[in-house]
Amino acid sequence: MTWSHWFVAPAITSFFFLLGVLTLYWFLTNRIVRLLQKFGYHPDPEAVRNIFGLQLSVRDSANSWVFSNFKIFAVVFVSYFLLMDIHWWETLGTILIYMGINGTLGVPLSWIYAGVYVALFYVMKAMRTRKQDHWTDYFRFIIPSLILSAILWALIGSRFHLTTTNILWEMLFIFLLLSMMYLYVDSLMTGAATLARLTYTTNFDELTHVNNYFAFKNDFEEQFAHSRTTDQPLTLMLFDIDHFKQVNDTYGHLAGDYVLSHTAQLVTKQLGELDDTLHLYRTGGEEFTILFTGYTTEQAAPLVHSIAQRVREAHFSHDGHQISISISAGVTQLHTDDDQRVDIFHRADRNLYHSKQTGRDRVTIQ
């Protein structure tokens, strides 16, 4: 998964995911042993764990190969699903540390293993960036991973003198494990992407990409209650784009969309320069709102005027036409006798109406 789907760092995510999978499969193998014992069989628990490839490798152990499938699983997960960026020097450093711990720095076959694992990492990462559709992506995922896994198991089989049957069982297991991982994680990613789209659609305006009325309503409710409880100042700014209907009628609706989007970009950039805790909301057709949390009207006034000036002095050009744009604004702050949010909103709206009625391109603060 990418950063858009994970809410913690990929490295942390991968660590806990793999730890969870290891715990899960260790639990499953123990249950299998108990189930077989219930039916009168007495399997060797270590042999069962070897089938699942989950016995931790031990230095110089003749059975260290049994954890290879889990290593493949880990490499594929962090490369294909997390798209982790690893520099060459980080890769080399990790290999040297791992080989140093296992005492295999002087073993040529270990370097070949490392080369195949590195190839697996970058090949799977490249496959991830070529996503098309579900089943095409599945074959892009499973075929190269199985080819490189087969190369690894051929090397491992040669090193540990494994039988062909043993290698085929391990290949079958890695095929099942990778397939299950793909189907499971891909379904999680699809769900996360859908949720992200729904969340964005719910809270952001599609045209201007700023917060929409729904987001404003929620934030206004929260900030109003907080200010009433803590006596913290709260200032509300409403502004309209002047003569917006005339822009649509004269230059067309595409020009109107451009003016809305460009105005939103200008104001958002201005807010980022003034105070990055402030957010712009599109609350109507050409109406926008800003919540100045923690600001009195006196503190907010310089910011409000600088926003109006930025729009007034901006260059609006669409389809060869130069368009002059200005805004009218109404600003007010929370009063002690404001019992409901609508009280402060109506006062800001009246101030906006006053700005429009007295010539536009002006700010009314009361």
Legacy VTK file of the C-alpha trace (Angstrom):
# vtk DataFile Version 3.0
C-alpha trace
ASCII
DATASET POLYDATA
POINTS 366 float
0.000 0.000 0.000
1.045 3.548 -0.567
1.017 6.498 1.816
-2.480 7.339 0.537
-3.829 4.138 2.038
-1.677 3.732 5.137
-1.894 6.203 7.989
1.454 5.319 9.577
4.915 5.041 8.087
5.326 2.124 5.610
8.294 0.730 7.542
6.259 0.581 10.767
3.283 -0.853 8.889
5.396 -3.593 7.319
6.988 -4.528 10.640
3.703 -5.001 12.472
1.993 -6.618 9.467
4.705 -9.235 9.094
4.830 -9.765 12.839
1.078 -10.312 12.805
1.271 -12.756 9.912
4.054 -14.681 11.620
1.985 -14.926 14.807
-1.116 -15.901 12.840
0.564 -18.755 10.976
2.322 -19.997 14.085
-1.101 -20.139 15.749
-2.568 -21.967 12.736
0.173 -24.584 12.677
-0.351 -25.270 16.383
-4.067 -25.719 15.738
-3.306 -28.130 12.882
-1.072 -30.187 15.177
-3.808 -30.336 17.810
-6.437 -31.261 15.220
-4.309 -34.118 13.909
-3.695 -35.318 17.452
-7.451 -35.267 18.070
-7.900 -37.729 15.204
-5.266 -40.061 16.592
-2.251 -38.846 14.611
0.969 -37.811 16.272
2.754 -35.472 13.868
6.085 -33.850 14.546
5.179 -30.192 15.315
8.405 -28.947 13.769
7.687 -30.867 10.574
4.281 -29.200 10.314
5.827 -25.795 10.817
8.387 -26.601 8.167
5.553 -27.210 5.702
4.305 -23.703 6.376
7.795 -22.286 6.134
7.636 -20.500 9.462
10.413 -21.966 11.577
12.945 -19.223 12.174
16.299 -19.845 10.526
19.206 -20.507 12.828
22.787 -19.868 11.898
24.511 -22.934 10.517
21.321 -24.967 10.898
20.596 -27.589 8.263
16.958 -26.527 8.443
17.488 -22.796 7.994
15.940 -23.009 4.526
12.428 -23.516 5.962
11.987 -19.777 6.545
12.748 -18.880 2.923
9.117 -18.622 1.849
8.408 -16.151 4.584
11.372 -14.054 3.428
9.938 -14.091 -0.087
6.566 -13.105 1.339
8.147 -10.216 3.267
10.097 -8.905 0.279
7.061 -9.047 -1.993
4.856 -7.328 0.582
7.133 -4.342 1.242
7.975 -3.887 -2.446
4.647 -4.525 -4.201
2.151 -3.312 -1.618
4.140 -0.722 0.354
6.240 0.531 -2.582
9.025 1.246 -0.120
11.848 3.400 -1.444
15.166 1.838 -0.517
18.441 3.342 -1.702
21.187 1.100 -3.020
23.420 1.871 -0.038
20.595 0.931 2.350
20.148 -2.350 0.481
23.862 -3.092 0.567
24.094 -2.162 4.244
21.200 -4.459 5.125
22.782 -7.337 3.186
26.149 -6.843 4.882
24.590 -6.718 8.353
22.453 -9.806 7.697
25.392 -11.774 6.284
27.610 -10.607 9.127
25.143 -11.913 11.696
24.883 -15.240 9.869
28.615 -15.479 9.177
28.130 -15.878 5.425
30.022 -12.862 4.063
32.574 -15.160 2.453
30.041 -17.585 0.970
29.481 -16.867 -2.766
26.098 -18.604 -2.780
24.840 -16.175 -0.124
25.628 -13.265 -2.432
23.651 -14.981 -5.196
20.727 -15.377 -2.780
20.970 -11.697 -1.938
21.030 -10.781 -5.626
17.849 -12.740 -6.308
16.083 -11.158 -3.310
17.117 -7.680 -4.476
15.892 -8.507 -8.000
12.604 -9.734 -6.516
12.212 -6.455 -4.630
12.731 -4.188 -7.633
10.859 -6.377 -10.134
7.783 -6.501 -7.903
7.979 -2.776 -7.306
8.071 -2.221 -11.071
5.057 -4.509 -11.539
3.119 -2.460 -9.002
3.598 0.752 -10.979
1.994 -0.871 -14.051
-1.415 -1.536 -12.540
-4.202 -1.972 -15.120
-7.084 -4.158 -13.973
-7.616 -6.754 -11.267
-6.784 -9.994 -13.095
-4.067 -8.552 -15.325
-2.452 -7.123 -12.211
-2.739 -10.495 -10.473
-0.807 -12.269 -13.251
1.747 -9.438 -13.333
2.127 -10.018 -9.612
2.197 -13.812 -9.428
4.237 -14.769 -12.530
7.471 -12.808 -11.825
7.261 -13.596 -8.114
6.989 -17.326 -8.869
9.819 -17.214 -11.427
12.201 -15.571 -8.957
10.952 -17.835 -6.158
11.716 -20.860 -8.347
15.259 -19.571 -8.902
15.682 -19.164 -5.161
14.340 -22.613 -4.416
16.583 -24.147 -7.062
19.581 -22.565 -5.316
18.303 -23.583 -1.883
17.613 -27.127 -3.086
21.145 -27.399 -4.416
22.641 -26.010 -1.217
20.656 -28.202 1.206
20.228 -31.244 -1.053
16.437 -31.048 -0.999
14.345 -33.478 -2.970
12.318 -32.354 -5.978
9.147 -33.172 -4.050
10.249 -30.922 -1.211
10.923 -28.012 -3.573
7.600 -28.489 -5.394
5.731 -28.443 -2.074
7.478 -25.205 -1.117
6.659 -23.682 -4.516
3.018 -24.689 -4.104
2.965 -23.110 -0.677
4.506 -19.811 -1.831
2.028 -19.713 -4.709
-0.896 -20.119 -2.280
0.571 -17.686 0.234
1.256 -14.958 -2.343
-2.152 -15.458 -3.963
-3.927 -15.170 -0.636
-1.885 -12.091 0.217
-2.690 -10.473 -3.123
-6.427 -11.110 -2.886
-6.617 -10.032 0.746
-4.447 -6.916 0.632
-5.777 -5.847 -2.768
-9.314 -6.002 -1.394
-8.200 -3.880 1.570
-6.610 -1.368 -0.784
-9.725 -1.218 -2.932
-11.827 -0.589 0.149
-9.399 2.048 1.406
-9.378 3.788 -1.975
-13.174 3.800 -2.067
-13.310 5.184 1.461
-10.744 7.841 0.565
-12.784 8.894 -2.481
-15.974 9.027 -0.437
-14.256 11.008 2.302
-12.828 13.441 -0.219
-16.155 13.830 -2.021
-17.925 14.381 1.281
-15.544 17.053 2.559
-14.039 18.719 -0.518
-15.424 20.681 -3.412
-14.716 18.895 -6.694
-14.164 22.063 -8.747
-11.999 24.159 -6.437
-10.503 21.352 -4.288
-11.121 23.321 -1.083
-13.318 22.322 1.841
-17.019 22.254 1.012
-20.137 23.298 2.949
-20.388 19.947 4.729
-16.848 20.342 6.090
-17.577 23.967 7.046
-20.743 23.011 8.904
-18.902 20.396 10.957
-15.891 22.608 11.671
-18.069 25.636 12.474
-20.127 23.606 14.915
-16.998 22.324 16.631
-15.249 25.709 16.776
-18.397 27.521 17.930
-18.857 25.102 20.834
-15.152 25.284 21.712
-15.137 29.096 21.683
-18.275 29.287 23.817
-16.729 26.909 26.363
-13.233 28.450 26.500
-14.059 32.107 25.722
-11.617 31.883 22.837
-12.338 34.434 20.081
-13.786 33.224 16.797
-14.113 35.368 13.682
-16.100 34.445 10.593
-15.449 35.817 7.093
-17.901 35.382 4.221
-16.995 36.633 0.758
-18.481 36.580 -2.720
-16.833 37.030 -6.100
-18.163 40.313 -7.472
-20.281 40.247 -10.640
-19.790 36.517 -11.027
-23.008 36.100 -13.019
-21.688 38.675 -15.458
-18.503 36.651 -15.893
-20.581 33.582 -16.776
-22.851 35.522 -19.139
-19.969 37.325 -20.882
-17.243 34.694 -21.103
-19.121 31.423 -20.549
-19.406 28.924 -17.735
-15.945 27.483 -18.332
-14.545 30.929 -17.629
-16.699 31.055 -14.504
-15.305 27.706 -13.357
-11.786 29.010 -13.991
-12.442 32.138 -11.914
-13.800 30.066 -9.023
-10.882 27.633 -9.126
-8.214 30.321 -9.536
-9.681 32.442 -6.745
-9.709 29.420 -4.435
-6.062 28.695 -5.297
-5.016 32.291 -4.648
-6.783 32.509 -1.293
-5.563 29.073 -0.190
-1.991 30.076 -0.990
-2.459 33.367 0.831
-3.802 31.605 3.917
-0.815 29.267 3.884
1.493 32.272 3.933
-0.471 34.111 6.634
-1.457 31.246 8.946
-1.396 27.640 7.803
-4.014 26.674 10.399
-6.665 28.618 8.453
-8.777 26.886 5.806
-10.952 28.068 2.957
-14.455 26.673 2.451
-16.635 26.952 -0.631
-20.089 27.325 0.926
-22.118 28.361 -2.109
-21.935 28.978 -5.854
-19.485 31.909 -5.704
-19.493 32.212 -1.924
-16.540 31.263 0.242
-15.988 31.237 3.998
-12.989 31.361 6.321
-13.036 30.523 10.036
-10.475 32.563 11.987
-10.201 30.443 15.121
-8.536 32.346 17.947
-8.793 35.683 16.119
-10.725 38.782 17.093
-11.993 40.957 14.245
-9.136 43.384 14.933
-6.597 40.572 14.581
-8.283 39.132 11.499
-8.786 42.483 9.710
-5.246 42.768 8.228
-5.491 39.190 6.902
-8.933 39.822 5.420
-7.768 42.975 3.639
-4.644 41.247 2.322
-6.807 38.449 0.885
-9.072 40.959 -0.858
-6.024 42.788 -2.204
-4.440 39.563 -3.473
-7.565 38.716 -5.496
-7.939 42.295 -6.755
-4.340 42.414 -8.007
-4.288 38.869 -9.402
-4.046 38.102 -13.111
-7.135 36.285 -14.405
-6.827 35.226 -18.045
-9.044 32.676 -19.788
-9.259 31.835 -23.471
-7.464 35.057 -24.390
-9.692 37.248 -22.210
-8.407 39.330 -19.301
-10.957 39.245 -16.490
-10.936 41.707 -13.590
-11.987 40.044 -10.344
-12.648 41.415 -6.891
-14.449 40.187 -3.785
-16.927 41.612 -1.291
-16.619 40.395 2.288
-18.511 40.438 5.555
-16.655 39.795 8.779
-17.793 39.466 12.381
-16.735 37.704 15.543
-18.536 35.634 18.142
-20.436 37.712 20.685
-21.223 36.659 24.216
-24.962 36.782 23.461
-24.687 34.522 20.385
-26.657 31.484 21.480
-26.508 29.650 18.158
-24.176 29.422 15.216
-26.802 31.036 13.013
-26.465 34.266 15.025
-22.849 34.879 14.003
-23.470 33.559 10.497
-26.420 35.914 9.869
-24.395 38.871 11.129
-21.509 38.030 8.775
-24.014 37.582 5.944
-25.545 41.011 6.660
-22.075 42.551 6.561
-21.441 40.842 3.227
-24.722 42.189 1.879
-23.723 45.677 3.061
-20.413 45.415 1.157
-22.258 44.434 -2.018
-24.905 47.133 -1.646
-22.388 49.920 -1.089
-20.292 49.370 -4.203
-18.671 45.911 -3.904
-14.924 45.289 -3.755
-14.923 46.141 -0.090
-14.862 44.576 3.359
-17.411 45.254 6.111
-16.294 44.364 9.629
-18.652 44.688 12.619
LINES 1 367
366 0 1 2 3 4 5 6 7 8 9 10 11 12 13 14 15 16 17 18 19 20 21 22 23 24 25 26 27 28 29 30 31 32 33 34 35 36 37 38 39 40 41 42 43 44 45 46 47 48 49 50 51 52 53 54 55 56 57 58 59 60 61 62 63 64 65 66 67 68 69 70 71 72 73 74 75 76 77 78 79 80 81 82 83 84 85 86 87 88 89 90 91 92 93 94 95 96 97 98 99 100 101 102 103 104 105 106 107 108 109 110 111 112 113 114 115 116 117 118 119 120 121 122 123 124 125 126 127 128 129 130 131 132 133 134 135 136 137 138 139 140 141 142 143 144 145 146 147 148 149 150 151 152 153 154 155 156 157 158 159 160 161 162 163 164 165 166 167 168 169 170 171 172 173 174 175 176 177 178 179 180 181 182 183 184 185 186 187 188 189 190 191 192 193 194 195 196 197 198 199 200 201 202 203 204 205 206 207 208 209 210 211 212 213 214 215 216 217 218 219 220 221 222 223 224 225 226 227 228 229 230 231 232 233 234 235 236 237 238 239 240 241 242 243 244 245 246 247 248 249 250 251 252 253 254 255 256 257 258 259 260 261 262 263 264 265 266 267 268 269 270 271 272 273 274 275 276 277 278 279 280 281 282 283 284 285 286 287 288 289 290 291 292 293 294 295 296 297 298 299 300 301 302 303 304 305 306 307 308 309 310 311 312 313 314 315 316 317 318 319 320 321 322 323 324 325 326 327 328 329 330 331 332 333 334 335 336 337 338 339 340 341 342 343 344 345 346 347 348 349 350 351 352 353 354 355 356 357 358 359 360 361 362 363 364 365
